Amino acid sequence: MITHYSVGGYPRLCNDAFWVVCHSAGTKRWCFTADYRDGIIANFEEADEATVGLDVHTVSERVAFEIALLAIEKNSDFKGDLFENNKRVGW
């Protein structure tokens, strides 16, 4: 399942708010614009589809999703930033 939310209000040029895109396995990416967010969501959906039916006893869902997402992001303009690297988290 892929979800998204904003932090700090609705992201605009005049504020520091941002979007966060999440996968149920725990992977998160953040960005500032709705168009970029939509591109990240599309990448997440493609990576999610690539991991459907995976035996999670062999490799965890998070690891499998991260590998699939990295492969997709390699050729994408919509990479997003790692949520863990966001200095704005925890204002």
C-alpha positions as CSV (number, residue, x, y, z in Angstrom):
1,M,0.0,0.0,0.0
2,I,1.3,3.4,-1.0
3,T,0.3,6.6,0.9
4,H,1.3,10.2,1.0
5,Y,0.9,13.1,3.3
6,S,2.2,16.6,3.8
7,V,4.3,17.9,6.7
8,G,4.0,21.6,7.8
9,G,0.8,22.4,5.8
10,Y,0.3,22.3,2.1
11,P,3.7,22.6,0.3
12,R,4.0,26.0,-1.4
13,L,6.9,28.2,-2.6
14,C,6.4,30.5,0.4
15,N,6.7,27.8,3.2
16,D,8.9,24.9,4.2
17,A,6.2,22.2,4.0
18,F,6.9,19.1,2.0
19,W,5.3,15.9,0.8
20,V,6.2,12.4,2.1
21,V,5.4,9.2,0.0
22,C,5.4,6.0,2.0
23,H,5.2,2.3,1.2
24,S,3.8,-0.2,3.7
25,A,7.2,-1.9,4.0
26,G,8.5,1.2,5.6
27,T,10.3,3.0,2.7
28,K,9.7,6.8,2.5
29,R,10.8,9.6,0.2
30,W,10.1,13.3,0.4
31,C,9.8,16.2,-2.0
32,F,8.4,19.8,-2.3
33,T,6.0,19.7,-5.3
34,A,2.8,17.8,-6.1
35,D,4.0,17.0,-9.6
36,Y,7.2,15.5,-8.3
37,R,5.3,13.6,-5.6
38,D,3.1,12.1,-8.3
39,G,6.2,10.9,-10.1
40,I,7.5,9.3,-6.9
41,I,4.2,7.6,-6.4
42,A,4.4,6.1,-9.9
43,N,7.8,4.8,-9.1
44,F,6.6,3.3,-5.8
45,E,3.6,1.7,-7.6
46,E,6.0,0.1,-10.2
47,A,8.3,-1.2,-7.5
48,D,5.4,-2.5,-5.5
49,E,4.1,-4.4,-8.6
50,A,7.6,-5.9,-9.1
51,T,7.5,-7.5,-5.6
52,V,4.0,-9.0,-5.8
53,G,4.1,-12.7,-4.8
54,L,7.6,-12.5,-3.3
55,D,8.4,-15.1,-0.7
56,V,9.1,-12.9,2.3
57,H,10.8,-15.8,4.1
58,T,13.7,-15.6,1.7
59,V,14.1,-11.8,1.7
60,S,12.1,-9.2,3.6
61,E,9.5,-7.1,1.9
62,R,11.4,-3.9,2.7
63,V,14.6,-5.2,1.2
64,A,12.9,-6.4,-1.9
65,F,10.9,-3.2,-2.3
66,E,14.1,-1.1,-1.8
67,I,16.0,-3.1,-4.5
68,A,13.1,-2.8,-6.9
69,L,12.7,0.9,-6.2
70,L,16.5,1.6,-6.6
71,A,16.4,-0.1,-10.0
72,I,13.4,2.0,-11.1
73,E,14.8,5.2,-9.7
74,K,18.1,4.7,-11.6
75,N,16.4,5.6,-14.9
76,S,13.8,8.0,-13.5
77,D,13.6,11.8,-13.1
78,F,11.6,11.3,-9.9
79,K,14.0,9.9,-7.3
80,G,12.8,11.8,-4.2
81,D,15.0,12.3,-1.2
82,L,15.5,9.7,1.6
83,F,13.1,10.6,4.4
84,E,15.9,9.9,6.9
85,N,18.0,12.7,5.4
86,N,15.3,15.4,5.8
87,K,16.6,18.0,8.3
88,R,13.1,19.4,8.6
89,V,11.7,16.3,10.3
90,G,11.2,17.0,14.0
91,W,11.1,20.8,13.9
